């Protein structure tokens, strides 16, 4: 479908992420003339740079780790030398397949125009699109949806502008294994890539400015995570800050301030994982009348409406939990309200997430710190994975389960499930929370033996003794 200058649509979507893509499809199928603007690849961060490629490579790293653990299962271990070119090729194939699925679906969809280029506001609900072929289009619409996501934050570190470094995307394009990977940051990206490349065979040092890894987690869970990564051979420097980096003939040197004094670390590669910033700086939001906060995130209400009439923001670009499933739920909220006559909001929705280290850390609901801050009266059920039959049988005994239960209602407030299938276990707890079930429903349920789910009986076993 061709686009004329100042062409008018029913809807324009900026960005083809996990909210933008399904929304474009839903709007087009409803008969609304829709344009979607994407600068690089359909599918957004998740498919191209986030979930799909990273979890593909996490799986490759786990396979190499398991191969080296043969003795734990009664057979001879193998060296499992990793070929990064083959790992990368596998990752690219899976990403390409996912991307091609979207491209094929959109190419034949009626009422949908795909514009490959950079879009920015020229006026309220009017956008100027700098197309990748060098031409320009100006388009407008009754409704505009911003789903432009985030990118890696680059810290103001002395020497970084002269030192080659990697981010979460470029590190997955390496064709050879780093000899010594230095990681700045201690969040999800640092933990996942740190363990991944250690399992591939790299030496890894994590430099974290905070007092713990994964600063959103309770200290006891963060300590368990740190212990696991240390067991894997990763060096972790907490309460430490890189003051300077500089290139060397063999890679780079990082000057680091640590609690025990200054250190100079020689590395072959540097991964900067110090946070994310929203892709709003090139959108010319002032022309649209769209307000942002001090960090550049778009401000929205609980229906995802911005300060500008007819303009919405979905996904990471609006701040809040930066997870693919939240972006997709943003789409469902907008669809329900605009197309289905509903009245859905973001108020009170549960935010599960999983850190894809190994073992996984699955989270749902309140942390212990959040529950205390909210003034809740609660009890804590906690059990190490060494007490889980399934974990012992498959030699995956690292981790811990932690569940918070309201002392009065006996309903579950939150859970941290650090174990081999922590994400799936947290989802089971979430289902109980969604149903308003008390902890006794899990304690007394009959789950197949031996499964991970069965541990939801046993974690409350001591409480059953107390009430007897």
C-alpha positions in Angstrom: 0.0 0.0 0.0 1.5 3.3 -1.1 1.6 6.4 1.2 1.1 9.9 -0.1 2.5 13.0 1.5 0.4 14.1 4.5 -1.6 10.8 4.2 -4.1 10.4 7.0 -4.7 7.1 8.8 -7.0 6.0 11.5 -4.0 4.9 13.7 -0.3 5.2 13.6 2.0 3.0 15.7 5.6 4.0 16.5 7.6 0.9 17.0 6.9 -2.7 16.4 7.5 -4.3 19.8 5.4 -6.7 21.8 2.6 -4.1 22.1 2.9 -2.5 18.7 2.8 -5.6 16.5 -0.4 -7.2 17.9 -2.0 -3.8 18.2 -1.3 -3.0 14.5 -2.8 -6.4 13.6 -5.9 -5.9 15.7 -6.5 -2.4 14.4 -6.1 -3.4 10.8 -8.3 -6.4 11.2 -11.0 -4.2 12.7 -11.0 -2.2 9.4 -9.0 0.7 10.7 -6.4 2.1 8.2 -3.2 1.6 10.2 0.5 2.5 9.7 3.3 1.1 11.7 6.7 2.7 11.7 9.8 0.7 12.5 13.4 1.9 12.1 15.2 -1.5 11.8 13.5 -4.9 12.3 9.9 -5.9 12.9 9.4 -7.5 16.3 11.1 -5.0 18.5 13.7 -5.6 21.2 12.3 -9.0 22.4 12.6 -10.9 19.2 15.7 -9.1 17.8 17.9 -8.1 20.7 16.2 -9.3 23.9 14.3 -12.4 25.0 14.6 -14.6 21.9 18.4 -14.3 21.2 19.5 -14.1 24.8 17.5 -17.2 26.0 18.7 -19.1 22.9 22.3 -18.4 23.9 21.5 -19.2 27.6 20.4 -22.6 26.4 23.6 -23.1 24.5 25.6 -22.2 27.6 23.6 -24.5 29.8 24.2 -27.4 27.4 27.9 -26.8 27.5 27.8 -26.7 31.3 25.8 -29.9 31.6 28.3 -31.7 29.2 31.1 -30.8 31.6 29.0 -32.2 34.6 29.0 -35.8 33.3 30.5 -37.1 36.5 27.5 -35.8 38.5 25.3 -38.2 36.4 27.5 -41.2 36.2 29.3 -40.8 32.9 32.5 -39.3 31.6 32.4 -35.6 31.2 33.5 -34.0 27.9 35.5 -30.8 27.4 32.6 -29.1 25.6 34.8 -26.5 23.7 32.4 -23.8 22.5 32.4 -22.5 19.0 31.0 -19.0 19.2 30.4 -18.8 15.4 28.1 -21.8 15.7 26.4 -20.4 18.8 25.8 -17.2 17.0 24.6 -18.9 13.9 22.0 -20.8 15.9 20.9 -17.6 17.6 20.6 -15.8 14.3 18.6 -18.6 12.7 16.0 -18.5 15.5 15.8 -14.7 15.5 15.5 -14.6 11.7 12.7 -17.2 11.8 10.7 -15.2 14.3 11.3 -11.9 12.4 10.3 -13.4 9.1 7.0 -14.6 10.6 6.1 -11.0 11.4 7.3 -9.7 8.1 5.2 -12.3 6.2 2.1 -11.7 8.2 2.3 -7.9 7.8 3.1 -8.0 4.1 -0.3 -9.5 3.2 -2.4 -7.8 5.8 -5.2 -5.5 4.6 -5.5 -2.0 6.0 -1.9 -2.1 7.2 1.1 -0.1 5.9 4.6 -0.8 7.1 7.0 2.2 7.0 10.7 1.3 7.6 12.3 4.4 9.0 12.5 6.9 11.9 9.4 8.7 12.9 9.1 11.9 14.9 6.3 14.3 15.7 5.8 17.3 13.5 2.6 18.4 15.2 0.0 16.8 17.5 -0.8 13.4 16.0 1.2 14.2 12.9 4.5 12.4 12.2 7.4 13.0 9.9 9.0 9.7 8.8 12.6 9.6 7.5 12.4 6.4 5.5 15.4 4.1 5.2 15.5 4.6 1.4 16.2 8.3 1.9 12.7 9.7 1.2 10.4 11.4 3.6 6.7 11.1 4.4 4.4 13.1 6.6 1.4 11.2 8.0 -1.3 11.9 10.6 -3.9 9.9 12.4 -6.8 10.1 15.0 -4.8 7.9 17.3 -1.0 7.5 17.8 0.6 4.7 19.8 4.2 5.0 21.0 6.0 1.7 21.5 9.6 2.7 20.9 11.2 0.8 23.9 14.5 1.5 25.5 18.2 1.1 24.7 21.4 0.6 26.8 22.4 3.5 29.0 26.0 4.6 28.5 27.5 5.9 31.7 29.7 9.0 31.8 32.8 6.9 32.5 36.3 8.4 32.0 37.9 6.8 28.9 34.7 5.0 27.7 34.5 7.1 24.5 38.0 5.8 23.5 37.5 2.2 24.6 35.6 -0.4 22.5 32.8 -1.8 24.6 29.8 -4.1 24.2 26.1 -3.8 25.1 23.4 -6.5 25.4 23.0 -6.6 21.6 26.5 -6.4 20.3 27.9 -9.0 22.7 25.6 -11.6 21.0 27.4 -10.9 17.7 30.9 -12.0 18.9 32.4 -14.6 16.8 35.1 -15.5 19.3 35.1 -16.2 23.0 36.3 -13.4 25.2 39.3 -14.4 27.3 38.3 -12.1 30.2 34.9 -10.3 30.1 34.5 -7.4 32.5 30.9 -6.4 33.1 29.9 -3.1 34.5 26.5 -3.4 36.4 24.8 -6.0 38.5 21.3 -6.3 37.1 19.5 -8.9 35.0 21.7 -8.4 31.9 24.9 -8.6 33.9 23.8 -11.8 35.7 22.5 -13.6 32.6 25.4 -12.7 30.3 28.0 -13.1 33.1 27.0 -16.7 33.8 26.5 -17.4 30.1 30.0 -16.4 29.1 31.5 -18.1 32.1 29.9 -21.3 30.9 31.1 -20.7 27.4 34.6 -20.6 28.9 35.4 -16.9 29.5 36.9 -15.6 32.7 34.2 -13.1 34.0 34.4 -10.2 36.5 31.3 -8.3 37.5 31.7 -4.8 38.9 28.6 -3.7 40.7 28.2 -0.3 42.4 25.5 -1.5 44.7 25.8 -3.6 47.8 24.2 -6.6 46.1 23.4 -8.0 42.8 19.8 -7.6 41.5 19.1 -4.6 43.7 15.3 -5.1 43.5 15.5 -8.4 45.3 15.6 -9.1 49.0 19.2 -9.4 50.4 18.9 -13.1 51.2 17.8 -13.9 47.6 20.6 -11.7 46.2 23.1 -13.5 48.4 21.9 -16.9 47.1 22.3 -15.6 43.5 25.8 -14.3 44.3 26.8 -17.6 45.8 25.7 -19.5 42.7 27.6 -17.2 40.4 30.7 -17.4 42.6 30.4 -21.2 42.6 30.4 -21.0 38.8 33.8 -19.2 38.9 32.6 -15.6 38.4 34.5 -12.8 40.3 32.0 -10.4 41.8 33.0 -6.9 43.1 30.2 -5.3 45.1 30.1 -1.7 46.3 32.7 -1.1 43.6 32.9 1.5 40.8 34.9 1.8 37.7 36.6 5.2 37.6 38.4 4.8 34.3 38.8 2.5 31.4 41.4 2.6 28.6 42.2 0.5 25.6 45.3 -1.8 25.5 46.8 -3.9 22.8 45.1 -7.0 24.2 41.8 -5.4 25.1 41.3 -2.9 27.9 42.2 -1.9 31.4 39.7 -0.9 34.1 40.6 1.1 37.2 38.1 0.1 39.9 37.5 1.5 43.3 36.6 -1.3 45.7 35.9 -1.4 49.5 39.3 -3.0 49.9 41.1 -0.4 47.9 41.8 0.5 44.2 42.3 -2.3 41.6 43.4 -2.4 38.1 41.8 -5.1 36.0 43.0 -6.3 32.6 40.3 -7.6 30.4 39.8 -8.6 26.7 36.2 -7.3 26.4 33.9 -4.9 28.3 30.2 -5.2 28.6 28.3 -2.1 29.8 25.1 -3.2 31.6 24.4 -0.2 33.8 20.8 0.3 32.9 18.4 1.4 30.1 17.1 4.7 28.8 13.9 5.3 26.8 13.9 5.9 23.1 12.2 9.3 23.3 15.0 11.7 22.6 14.4 11.7 18.8 10.6 11.7 18.9 10.1 15.5 19.2 7.5 14.9 21.9 7.2 18.6 22.6 5.5 19.1 19.2 3.0 16.4 20.1 2.3 17.8 23.6 3.4 14.6 25.2 4.9 15.0 28.7 7.8 13.0 30.0 9.4 12.6 33.4 12.9 13.7 34.4 14.4 10.6 32.9 12.7 10.9 29.6 10.0 8.2 30.1 6.5 9.1 28.8 4.0 9.8 31.5 0.7 7.9 31.2 -2.4 7.3 33.2 -3.8 3.9 34.1 -5.4 3.6 30.7 -2.0 4.3 29.0 -3.1 7.7 27.8 -0.4 10.4 27.6 -0.9 14.1 28.2 -1.8 14.6 24.5 -5.3 13.6 23.4 -5.4 10.6 21.2 -1.8 9.6 22.0 -0.9 6.5 24.0 2.4 5.0 25.2 2.9 1.2 25.7 5.8 -0.9 26.8 9.2 0.1 28.2 9.0 3.7 26.9 6.6 4.6 29.6 8.8 3.4 32.4 7.7 0.9 35.1 8.4 -2.8 34.8 10.4 -3.3 31.6 9.2 -6.8 30.6 7.9 -8.2 27.3 4.8 -9.6 29.0 4.0 -6.2 30.5 4.2 -4.6 27.0 1.9 -7.3 25.6 -0.6 -6.7 28.5 -0.4 -2.9 27.6 -1.6 -3.9 24.1 -4.5 -5.9 25.7 -5.6 -3.0 27.8 -5.6 -0.6 24.8 -7.4 -3.1 22.6 -10.0 -3.8 25.2 -10.8 -0.2 25.7 -10.6 1.1 22.1 -11.9 -1.8 20.1 -14.0 -3.9 22.5 -15.7 -1.2 24.6 -14.0 -2.3 27.8 -12.6 -0.4 30.7 -9.3 -2.2 31.6 -6.5 -0.4 33.5 -3.1 -1.1 34.7 -4.2 -0.7 38.3 -3.5 -3.7 40.5 -2.1 -6.0 37.8 0.4 -8.6 38.9 4.0 -8.3 37.5 5.8 -11.6 37.3 9.3 -11.9 36.0 12.1 -14.4 35.6 15.8 -13.8 35.7 17.2 -16.4 33.2 20.3 -17.3 35.2 20.6 -21.0 35.9 18.9 -21.9 38.2 16.1 -19.5 37.2 14.9 -16.8 39.6 11.1 -16.5 39.3 9.4 -13.6 41.1 5.8 -12.7 41.7 4.1 -10.2 44.1 5.8 -8.4 47.0 9.3 -8.9 48.2 9.9 -9.0 51.9 11.2 -5.4 51.9 8.1 -4.2 50.0 5.7 -6.1 52.3 7.3 -4.5 55.4 7.2 -1.0 53.8 3.5 -1.5 53.1 2.9 -2.4 56.7 1.8 -6.0 56.1 1.8 -8.5 58.8 3.1 -11.7 57.2 4.9 -15.0 57.7 7.7 -16.4 55.6 8.0 -19.9 54.4 11.4 -20.8 53.1 13.0 -24.0 51.9 16.4 -24.8 50.2 16.3 -26.7 47.0 18.4 -29.4 48.7 15.1 -30.4 50.4 13.2 -30.8 47.1 13.2 -34.4 45.9 13.0 -33.5 42.2 16.1 -31.2 42.6 18.1 -34.0 44.2 17.1 -36.5 41.6 18.3 -34.4 38.7 21.3 -33.0 40.5 20.0 -29.4 40.5 20.1 -28.6 44.2 21.2 -24.9 44.1 18.7 -22.3 45.1 15.9 -21.6 47.6 12.1 -21.1 47.7 10.6 -18.2 49.6 6.9 -17.4 50.0 5.3 -14.6 51.9 1.9 -15.2 53.5 -0.5 -12.7 55.0 -0.8 -13.5 58.7 -4.5 -12.6 58.9 -6.0 -13.7 55.5 -3.5 -16.6 54.9 -3.3 -15.4 51.3 0.0 -15.3 49.4 1.6 -11.9 49.1 4.6 -12.8 47.0 7.3 -15.4 46.2 10.8 -15.8 45.0 11.6 -19.2 43.5 15.3 -19.6 42.8 15.5 -23.1 41.3 15.9 -25.1 38.1 12.3 -24.2 37.0 11.9 -21.1 39.1 9.9 -19.2 36.4 7.3 -22.0 36.1 7.2 -22.4 39.9 6.5 -18.7 40.4 3.7 -19.0 37.8 2.1 -21.7 39.9 2.1 -19.4 42.9 0.8 -16.6 40.8 -2.2 -18.7 39.7 -3.0 -19.3 43.4 -2.7 -15.5 44.0 -5.0 -14.7 41.1 -7.6 -17.1 42.5 -7.4 -15.6 45.9 -6.4 -18.9 47.5 -4.9 -19.3 50.9 -1.5 -21.0 51.3 -3.3 -24.1 52.6 -4.7 -24.8 49.1 -1.1 -25.3 47.9 0.0 -27.1 51.1 -2.9 -29.6 50.9 -3.1 -30.1 47.1 -2.1 -33.4 45.6 0.7 -32.8 43.1 2.3 -35.6 41.1 5.4 -37.1 42.5 8.2 -36.3 41.9 7.6 -32.9 40.4 8.8 -29.4 41.2 5.2 -28.5 42.1 5.2 -31.0 44.9 7.6 -28.7 46.8 4.6 -26.4 47.3 3.3 -29.0 49.7 6.5 -29.3 51.6 7.5 -25.6 52.0 4.6 -25.2 54.4 5.1 -28.5 56.2 6.5 -26.9 59.3 3.4 -24.6 59.5 1.2 -27.7 59.4 3.0 -29.0 62.5 2.4 -25.7 64.3 -1.3 -25.8 63.8 -1.6 -29.5 64.8 
